[in-house]
Amino acid sequence: MTEEPTRPAETQAPSSPAPSSPAPSSPAPSSPGPSPAALSPIDPRLLEILVCPLTKGPLEYDRVAGELISRQAGLAYKVRDGIPIMLADEARKLED
């Protein structure tokens, strides 16, 4: 009988050590401002065809707040990562 040559045990590549604490990126703003996700652009072609799901009326894009506003319904629909969340249950009621 012939013996198979022995192979060295497989080793895993060393993983990089996890940082002990996250590095500070920038000082906290003095007033709460929009998150970077709120400033994500929305496709202008999408804005042309979107309407309020309740009233079928026009929507206004508030880039700073990251919301699509329906004045007729009195609701603001959040935009996350450039995607409008067109659910009335998740929309914010506008203040008068």
C-alpha positions as CSV (number, residue, x, y, z in Angstrom):
1,M,0.0,0.0,0.0
2,T,1.1,3.5,-0.7
3,E,0.7,6.2,1.7
4,E,-0.6,9.5,0.7
5,P,1.7,12.4,1.3
6,T,0.8,14.4,4.3
7,R,-0.4,17.9,3.7
8,P,0.1,20.8,6.0
9,A,-3.0,21.9,7.9
10,E,-4.9,24.7,6.2
11,T,-4.4,28.0,7.8
12,Q,-6.6,31.1,7.7
13,A,-5.2,34.4,6.7
14,P,-4.8,36.6,9.7
15,S,-7.7,39.0,10.1
16,S,-7.1,42.7,10.7
17,P,-7.6,43.6,14.4
18,A,-10.9,45.4,15.1
19,P,-10.4,49.0,16.3
20,S,-10.9,49.4,20.0
21,S,-13.0,52.5,19.6
22,P,-14.3,54.4,16.5
23,A,-12.2,57.3,15.5
24,P,-14.1,60.6,15.8
25,S,-15.1,61.9,12.4
26,S,-16.1,65.4,13.2
27,P,-17.4,67.4,16.0
28,A,-21.1,67.2,16.7
29,P,-23.1,70.0,15.3
30,S,-24.5,72.6,17.7
31,S,-28.0,72.2,16.3
32,P,-29.5,69.0,14.9
33,G,-29.2,69.2,11.2
34,P,-30.2,66.9,8.4
35,S,-28.4,63.6,8.2
36,P,-26.2,62.9,5.2
37,A,-28.9,60.5,4.0
38,A,-31.5,63.3,4.1
39,L,-29.3,65.2,1.6
40,S,-29.2,62.3,-0.9
41,P,-30.5,63.4,-4.2
42,I,-33.7,62.0,-5.7
43,D,-33.9,61.4,-9.4
44,P,-35.6,64.4,-11.1
45,R,-37.4,62.1,-13.5
46,L,-38.9,60.3,-10.5
47,L,-40.1,63.6,-9.1
48,E,-41.9,64.3,-12.4
49,I,-44.1,61.2,-12.1
50,L,-44.6,60.8,-8.4
51,V,-47.9,61.9,-6.8
52,C,-49.3,61.7,-3.3
53,P,-50.7,58.2,-2.9
54,L,-53.7,59.6,-1.0
55,T,-54.7,62.6,-3.0
56,K,-53.0,61.9,-6.3
57,G,-51.9,65.6,-6.1
58,P,-48.4,67.1,-6.7
59,L,-45.4,66.6,-4.3
60,E,-42.7,69.2,-3.5
61,Y,-39.2,67.9,-2.7
62,D,-37.7,69.4,0.5
63,R,-34.0,68.5,0.0
64,V,-32.8,69.8,3.4
65,A,-35.5,67.8,5.3
66,G,-35.2,64.8,2.9
67,E,-39.0,64.7,2.4
68,L,-41.6,64.8,-0.3
69,I,-44.4,67.2,0.8
70,S,-48.0,66.8,-0.1
71,R,-49.8,70.0,0.9
72,Q,-53.2,68.6,-0.1
73,A,-52.8,65.7,2.3
74,G,-50.8,67.6,4.9
75,L,-48.2,64.9,4.9
76,A,-44.4,64.7,4.4
77,Y,-43.0,61.4,3.0
78,K,-39.4,60.6,4.0
79,V,-36.8,59.9,1.4
80,R,-34.2,57.4,2.4
81,D,-31.1,56.8,0.3
82,G,-32.8,58.5,-2.6
83,I,-35.9,56.3,-2.3
84,P,-39.2,57.9,-1.3
85,I,-41.2,56.0,1.3
86,M,-44.7,56.6,0.0
87,L,-46.6,55.0,2.9
88,A,-49.2,57.2,4.5
89,D,-48.7,55.3,7.8
90,E,-45.0,56.3,7.9
91,A,-45.5,59.9,6.7
92,R,-45.1,62.8,9.0
93,K,-48.1,65.1,9.5
94,L,-47.4,68.7,8.6
95,E,-47.8,71.4,11.2
96,D,-50.4,74.1,10.3
